[in-house]
């Protein structure tokens, strides 16, 4: 068995795909990266050269997020036959190990027993446009150092047991919560204002082509132009988040544990996901990580 594979599905998001490929290609090896190329885009195939690229049709259709996660669930189960762990998520989400641990991601996962699900603490990398004027050219962390807690992205995304993952990757049917101290899931949607605007333009175009409502498409409201708002104003509000001293996020993990419970009668499990109004500066040791 190989240690770990990384799996994502992407359509045209070159900015985020480049970061995903750098991170997992360097930490796990491109031969262990699986990219579902929605629409068989030539740029995606070129960027992911050396990875396992799976082309699928890109015709617009309703309920595409439900179909996407049904397929990803099946891919995860198949890959588990050959890997101890499978990391699965959106292309703008990266599982990151705090360098303070002293190991790389692959070595860390090699030490984790199988038959479990890991839920990294969710952090959203935010572009503080008032103080971060350097553009993102290659690495994101360095030019961008600010993060805000994002419980919505504390996802059970490192899988080494048979379980079902809910649409969006937010819940599984695994009944124990494991939140390793040095493991984070970093969400990149807001890491760069120009990249955000480009991505939102593409996503709004997809939902317009589908012609479905929010409920019919079964995907986040931000994919719809009428719910978008003004891009720069979204980023200006990041300065209003309360700056926290240091980088001790153990209380956030403890809150996840304290509120862990079944998600109604669905068979899934969940924890509270409050809207925190805080932000942190990543320690210098994170710079250049991806």
Secondary structure, DSSP 8 states (H G I E B T S, - for coil): -EEEEEEEEESS-HHHHHHHHHHHHHHH-GGGEEEEEET--HHHHHHTTTSEEEEE-----TTHHHHHHHHHHHHHHHHTTTEEEEEE--TTEEEEE-GGG-S-HHHHHHTS-SS-EEE-EEEEEE--TTT--S--SS-SBTTB-EEEE-GGG--EEEE-S---B-GGG--BS--S----TTEEEEE-TTS-HHHHHHHHHHHHHHHHHHT--HHHHTS-GGGSGGGT--HHHHHHGGGGSEE-SS---HHHHHHHHHT-EE-TTSS-EE-------EEEE--GGGTT--
